[in-house]
Amino acid sequence: MNKMLSIILMIITVLSAILALIQKDLLKAAILTGFSGGALAVLFQLLLAPDVALTQAIVGAAIVPVFLALAVKKTQRDGS
């Protein structure tokens, strides 16, 4: 069961990263980056690396997507 869950999490991580790369909407790309980071954090927890999992959850699933979303929001141009 643990091996199957690890494989599913790896697939989620890779797919969300690829979708973030090909996304035209930058806000959606930031959200998909968070999915990738969250799945990777759970994968690290399953691999018995709780310190790395905690760091990945904080940085990869929370801080980076928020900073990307803020940067997108700050740099958006008006429609006029």
N, C-alpha and C positions, 0 to 999 in steps of 0.2 A: 504493500500500500504506500509506503514511504517513497519507494522508487517511482511509482506511478505519479504521485503528487509532485515529485521533483521534476519529472518530465513535463507535466502539464504546466508547471510554473516557468520552466525554461521556454516553452512554446509561447506562453503569454508574454514573457519578457521580450523575446525576439520579435513577435508580431507587433506588439505595441511600439517598439522602437522603430520598426520599419514603417508602420503607419504614421508615426510622428514625423519621420523623414519625408514622406510623400504628401503630407497634409498641406493644403493651400492656406487654410485658416490657421494663423499662428497661435491663437488662443487654444484651439483644439490640439495643436501640436504640444503645447505646454501641458495640457491635461494628460495627454497620452504619455508624456515623459514621466509624469507622476505615477501612472499605472505601471510603467516599466520599473521604476525605482521601488515601488511597493511590492511587486512580485519578486523582485530580486532580494528584497529584505526578508520576505518570508522564506525564500529558498535558502538564504544564509542561515536562518534560524533552524531550518530542517537539517542543515549540514552541521549543526552543533557549533556554530560560531556566533554566539549571542552578542558579543561586543561589536562584531562587524555588522550584524543584522540591525542593531540599534543605531549605529552610525549611518547605515544605508537608509534606514527608515526616516531618520531626521533629515539627512542631506538630500538623498535621492528622491524621496517621496514627498517631502514637504518644502524644503527651502528652495531647491532648484526650480520646481514648477511655479512656485509663487514669484520668484524673481523673474522668471521668463514671462509670466503673465503681466507683471508690473511693467516690465520693459516694453512689451507689446502695447499695453494701454498707454504708456507715456509717449510712444513714438507713432501712434495712429494719426493719420492725416484727416482733416475734415473733408467732407464730400464736395465742398464748394471750390 
